[in-house]
Every structure is written in C-alpha cells, then in structure tokens.
Amino acid sequence: MDEYLSAAPVPPPGLAVGLDIGGTKTLGVLLAPDGEVVAQARLATRPGPTDVLDGAVRAVEGVTRQAGVAMSDVVGVGVGVPGLVDADAGTVRHAVNLGIDGRPLALAELLSARLGGVGVGIENDLNAAAVGAAHLLEAEEGHGSADLAFLALGTGLAAGLVLDGRLRRGAHGAAGEIGHVPVDPSGPPCACGQRGCLELYASGSAVAALWPTTSDRPAPVELFEAAERGHLDAMLARDRYARAVAGAVRMLVLSVDVRHVVLGGGVAQLGDPLLDAVRGALEDESAASAFLRSLDLPGRVRLAPGRVSVGAVGAAVVGRGRFTLPASAA
C-alpha cells in the first residue's frame, strides 16, 4: 500500500523533488529553497519500466499534493536509481531489481513528459546518497561538510564521493568502487573475477557469512546483539567485521583525504553500536602509528543522518541542478 507521510506548511515556490527508487520501495521528498525537507512520501515499487515510471509520477504528485503546491512551482525533479546510469543522457539500464534490462530506459525524458515538462535529472542511487549526505551535513555543520565518502554497507560495498562540493563519478563511472580492491590475493573468489576483494569482508553479505542468521532477523542485528550479551564467538566476529570496515575507511581517507566517511546502507541501521565498533578498530590501528593518529580517522567517521532518506534528498539536490557534472569534467 502507498504510504504518504506528513508534510510541513506550504513552502514558497522554487522547490525540488527527489526520488530514491529501490527494489521494494520508492521514497520521495520535497526540498524547499532553503534546503529543508517539507514533505515526504513512501510507495511500494513495482518492477518493470512502465510501473517504475508510474510509481515515480505518483511519488512526485504525492509530495506536491501534501504541500499544496503546483508542479509549476517545482524547479526540478531528481531520481536516484540503481543500475547503470548515464546522467547526461538521463537513461538507466541493467537495473535488475527494477525489472529494467540492458536496453537504455530514457527515464528522465519520459518522467519529464508525464510531469508537464519539468526538468528531470537521473543519478546512480549511491551517488545520490552521497550528495544527500553532503547536503544534510552542510545543514548541520555549516560550510566544509560537502567533502565526504558515503560508504554503503549493503549486499555489496562501494562509496559515493563528493569532493569539495562536487560529485566525482570517475572517467568510467567507477569512482568509489573500493569493494573490488583485493585485500587478500589468496582469499576467496569474488563475483568480479578477482580474489579476496574488500567486499567479501566488509559488506552486509560478509556479516551473513560471519554469523549466519538463525531466524528471519537480519544477520547484523543478531551478531551485534549476541556480542553485546558477551557471546565470545560473536564478539570475535563483530570485531573482525569492524576491522574490515575500518580498513575501508582507512582506504578512502588515504586515497582522497575526505573530511567525513559516512556509514550508510543496511548495516548502518545498527546505529551507534556499529559506529562505536568501527571507531574502536580505527583507534586500535592508530595506536601503533603516529601517522594514522595525526589523521584522526575515528573522528572522521559518522553515521548517515537518519531522519530522512539521504538518497531522496540527494536526488532532489541533483534535480535542483547542484552536484552534477558533465561527463568530461567528472
């Protein structure tokens, strides 16, 4: 069932809508000119190009209807979507969880036509989340926060990068794909064709391998709760996982020296217990290295802001025209 959340009073014109389209749900936000979220929506996602497009239209109409504004007041719509995204062309392909195959779907053009011609921007969902985290941290901390890596701890492992306020996609769209950096050449095979990739140790799937769940509850929740109860094997597994995530943090800081590494994705829903474990691992690593201590790695790590969907907020920022670069400048 489509579920619409509460909205704030009617905002002034100059608004942007952002959508985070996932395999099971579509999250929408209405972003005011001052950067505040004034309406939110949550809808079930139905697979297939036609249903994805219809769902996007319903989400946009839902947040504008809540706020009592017309589409003519919306300056842009942004969409964060999984799969292979061509941000310049406004297309997406190989979004398997959405039922979108290898043929490019002109999502930006089609959605714009359904919404009366408003400009629509498309971005990879991880990049949109990085933009959203940067936007929300800037609102909390002021200038200087739009320099971060959004480390997504989900089924896989990857980072979205916002460097000095600009989204970094990379020459081939592979910026932040640290999950496929081998950390143990003699380790198990990875789906990418290499062996011992970081993703095998620091992703959400890695938690399930370390601590197979005995119920329908997520493996990370079971692992951390068991460790909190003093279960020795769980404590060892938790600390092993935290060291792997700390390795990902260290890799990001030492490669691009971001101000923040923001933990997001499904595992990050653990909240403070995960943050404390990762910071503890970074402190242990820094104890033997004056160089690492000088970089204050534990102080750079934080959780993604949790009150709204960072992906939907980032998509709204993309729709407003910020944090987007032409391919030649990315």
C-alpha positions in Angstrom: 0.0 0.0 0.0 1.2 3.5 -0.8 2.0 5.4 2.4 2.3 9.2 2.5 4.0 10.9 5.4 3.2 14.2 7.0 4.1 17.5 5.4 5.1 20.9 6.7 3.1 24.0 6.0 3.0 25.3 2.4 6.5 26.5 1.4 7.4 29.2 -1.1 8.0 28.4 -4.8 11.4 27.2 -6.1 11.1 23.7 -4.9 12.7 20.4 -5.9 11.5 16.9 -5.7 13.8 13.9 -5.1 13.0 10.2 -5.6 15.0 7.3 -4.3 13.7 4.3 -6.3 14.7 0.9 -4.8 13.7 -2.6 -5.5 10.9 -2.7 -2.9 10.1 0.9 -2.1 10.2 4.4 -3.6 11.0 7.3 -1.3 10.2 10.9 -2.2 10.9 14.2 -0.7 10.0 17.8 -1.4 13.0 20.1 -0.8 12.4 23.8 -0.1 14.7 26.5 -1.5 16.4 26.8 1.9 17.2 23.1 1.8 14.6 21.9 4.3 12.5 18.8 3.6 8.9 19.9 3.7 7.1 16.7 2.6 7.9 13.0 2.3 6.3 10.0 0.6 6.8 6.3 0.7 5.4 4.0 -2.0 5.8 0.4 -2.9 7.9 -0.1 -6.0 6.5 -2.3 -8.8 9.1 -3.7 -11.3 9.1 -3.1 -15.0 9.7 0.2 -16.9 6.1 1.2 -17.1 5.4 0.6 -13.4 8.6 2.3 -12.3 7.7 5.3 -14.3 4.1 5.3 -13.0 5.4 5.0 -9.4 7.7 7.9 -9.9 4.8 10.0 -11.1 2.7 9.1 -8.1 5.5 9.9 -5.7 6.1 13.3 -7.2 2.4 14.1 -7.2 2.1 12.8 -3.7 4.7 15.2 -2.2 3.4 18.2 -4.1 -0.2 17.4 -3.2 0.8 17.2 0.5 2.4 20.6 0.4 -0.4 22.2 -1.6 1.9 23.3 -4.4 1.6 23.0 -8.2 4.1 21.4 -10.5 4.8 24.9 -11.9 6.4 25.7 -8.6 8.9 22.8 -8.9 12.1 23.8 -10.5 13.4 20.3 -11.0 13.0 16.6 -10.2 15.9 14.3 -9.4 15.8 10.5 -9.4 18.3 8.2 -7.7 18.1 4.7 -9.2 20.2 1.5 -9.2 21.8 0.1 -12.3 24.0 1.7 -15.0 23.0 5.3 -15.2 24.0 7.8 -17.9 23.4 11.0 -16.1 24.0 13.2 -19.2 21.6 11.2 -21.3 19.1 10.6 -18.5 19.0 6.9 -19.0 19.2 3.8 -16.9 19.9 0.1 -17.8 20.7 -3.1 -16.1 18.6 -2.2 -13.0 17.8 -5.8 -12.4 15.8 -5.3 -9.2 13.6 -2.8 -11.0 12.9 -5.1 -14.0 14.9 -2.9 -16.3 17.1 -4.8 -18.7 20.1 -3.8 -20.8 18.2 -1.5 -23.1 18.6 2.1 -22.0 15.4 3.5 -20.5 15.0 7.2 -21.1 13.7 7.8 -17.6 14.4 11.5 -17.5 12.7 12.2 -20.7 9.7 10.0 -20.0 9.2 11.4 -16.5 9.5 15.0 -17.6 6.8 14.4 -20.2 4.5 13.0 -17.6 5.1 15.9 -15.3 4.4 18.7 -17.7 7.9 19.3 -19.0 9.8 20.0 -15.7 13.5 19.3 -15.9 14.5 15.8 -14.6 17.9 14.6 -13.5 18.9 11.0 -13.1 21.8 9.8 -10.9 23.0 6.4 -9.7 21.5 5.8 -6.3 24.8 5.6 -4.4 25.9 8.9 -5.9 22.6 10.4 -5.0 23.0 9.2 -1.4 26.5 10.8 -1.2 25.0 14.1 -2.4 22.2 13.8 0.1 24.6 13.1 3.0 26.7 16.1 2.0 23.6 18.3 1.8 22.4 17.2 5.3 25.8 17.5 6.9 26.2 21.0 5.5 22.9 21.9 7.0 24.0 20.6 10.4 27.6 21.7 10.4 27.9 24.6 8.0 30.4 25.1 5.3 33.1 22.5 4.9 31.0 19.4 5.2 30.5 18.8 1.5 33.6 16.7 1.3 32.9 13.1 2.1 32.7 9.5 1.1 29.3 7.8 1.6 30.3 4.2 2.4 27.4 1.9 1.6 27.4 -1.3 3.7 24.8 -3.3 1.8 24.8 -6.5 -0.2 27.9 -5.2 -1.8 30.4 -2.5 -0.8 31.1 0.8 -2.6 31.4 4.5 -1.8 29.9 7.6 -3.4 32.3 10.6 -3.4 31.5 14.3 -3.0 34.9 16.1 -3.1 35.0 19.8 -2.4 31.3 20.0 -3.1 31.4 18.2 -6.4 30.2 14.7 -7.2 33.0 12.5 -8.5 31.8 9.8 -10.9 35.2 9.0 -12.4 36.3 8.6 -16.1 34.4 5.3 -16.4 31.9 5.7 -13.6 34.0 3.5 -11.3 35.0 6.1 -8.7 34.5 4.7 -5.2 34.3 1.0 -6.2 36.6 0.1 -3.4 34.7 -3.1 -2.7 36.6 -4.7 -5.6 40.1 -3.8 -4.3 41.8 -7.1 -3.4 43.0 -7.1 0.2 43.9 -10.8 0.3 45.1 -12.1 -3.1 44.9 -15.7 -1.7 41.3 -15.1 -0.4 38.1 -16.5 -1.7 36.9 -15.7 -5.2 34.8 -12.6 -5.8 32.0 -12.2 -8.3 34.1 -9.6 -10.1 36.6 -12.3 -11.1 39.3 -11.3 -8.6 40.1 -12.9 -5.2 40.0 -11.6 -1.7 38.2 -8.3 -2.5 37.3 -6.0 0.3 33.6 -6.5 -0.3 34.0 -10.1 0.9 34.9 -8.9 4.3 33.2 -5.5 4.9 29.8 -5.7 3.2 26.5 -6.7 4.6 26.8 -10.1 2.9 30.1 -10.5 4.8 28.2 -10.3 8.1 25.9 -13.0 7.0 28.9 -15.2 6.2 30.5 -14.5 9.5 27.3 -15.0 11.5 24.6 -16.9 9.7 21.2 -15.9 11.0 19.0 -18.4 12.8 15.8 -16.5 12.3 14.2 -14.0 9.9 16.0 -11.2 11.6 19.0 -9.5 9.8 22.3 -11.1 10.5 24.0 -7.8 11.6 21.3 -7.4 14.3 21.7 -10.9 15.6 25.5 -10.6 15.5 25.8 -7.3 17.4 23.1 -8.3 19.9 24.9 -11.6 20.7 28.2 -9.7 21.0 26.6 -7.3 23.4 25.4 -10.2 25.5 29.0 -11.4 25.8 28.9 -14.3 23.4 32.6 -14.8 22.7 32.4 -16.0 19.1 30.0 -13.2 18.3 32.4 -10.7 19.9 35.2 -12.0 17.7 33.1 -11.9 14.6 31.9 -8.4 15.4 35.4 -7.2 15.9 36.6 -8.9 12.7 33.9 -7.2 10.7 34.6 -3.8 12.4 38.3 -4.1 11.4 37.2 -4.8 7.8 35.0 -1.7 7.7 37.8 0.3 9.3 40.0 -0.8 6.5 37.6 0.6 4.0 37.5 3.9 5.9 41.3 4.0 6.0 41.5 3.3 2.3 39.1 6.2 1.5 40.9 8.7 3.7 44.4 7.7 2.5 43.3 7.9 -1.2 41.2 11.1 -1.3 41.5 12.5 2.2 37.8 13.2 2.7 36.7 15.2 5.7 34.0 12.6 6.6 33.3 9.0 5.9 29.6 8.5 6.3 28.4 4.9 7.0 25.2 4.1 5.2 23.4 1.1 3.8 21.6 -1.7 5.5 24.2 -2.5 8.1 24.4 1.2 9.2 20.9 0.8 10.5 22.6 -0.8 13.6 23.4 2.8 14.6 25.8 3.6 17.4 26.9 0.0 18.1 28.4 -0.2 14.6 29.9 3.3 14.8 31.5 2.5 18.1 32.9 -0.8 16.9 34.4 0.8 13.7 35.8 3.8 15.7 37.3 1.4 18.2 39.0 -0.6 15.4 40.4 2.6 14.0 41.7 3.7 17.4 43.4 0.3 17.8 45.1 0.6 14.4 46.2 4.2 15.1 47.8 3.3 18.4 50.9 1.9 16.7 51.1 4.6 14.1 51.8 8.3 14.7 51.0 8.9 11.1 47.5 7.5 11.4 46.9 9.2 14.7 47.7 12.5 13.0 44.8 11.9 10.6 42.2 11.4 13.3 40.5 8.5 11.5 38.0 7.8 14.2 36.8 11.4 14.3 36.1 11.4 10.6 33.6 8.5 10.7 29.9 9.2 11.3 26.5 7.7 10.6 24.3 8.8 7.8 21.6 11.3 9.0 18.6 9.1 9.7 15.6 11.4 9.9 15.0 11.3 6.1 16.2 9.3 3.1 19.6 10.6 2.2 19.1 9.1 -1.3 15.9 11.0 -1.9 17.4 14.3 -0.5 20.4 13.9 -2.8 18.2 13.2 -5.8 16.3 16.5 -5.0 19.6 18.3 -4.9 20.5 16.7 -8.3 17.1 17.8 -9.6 17.9 21.4 -8.4 21.0 21.3 -10.5 23.8 21.1 -7.9 26.4 18.4 -7.6 26.1 17.4 -11.3 29.0 17.5 -13.7 29.2 16.8 -17.4 31.0 13.6 -18.2 34.1 15.4 -19.5 34.5 17.1 -16.1 33.6 14.2 -13.8 
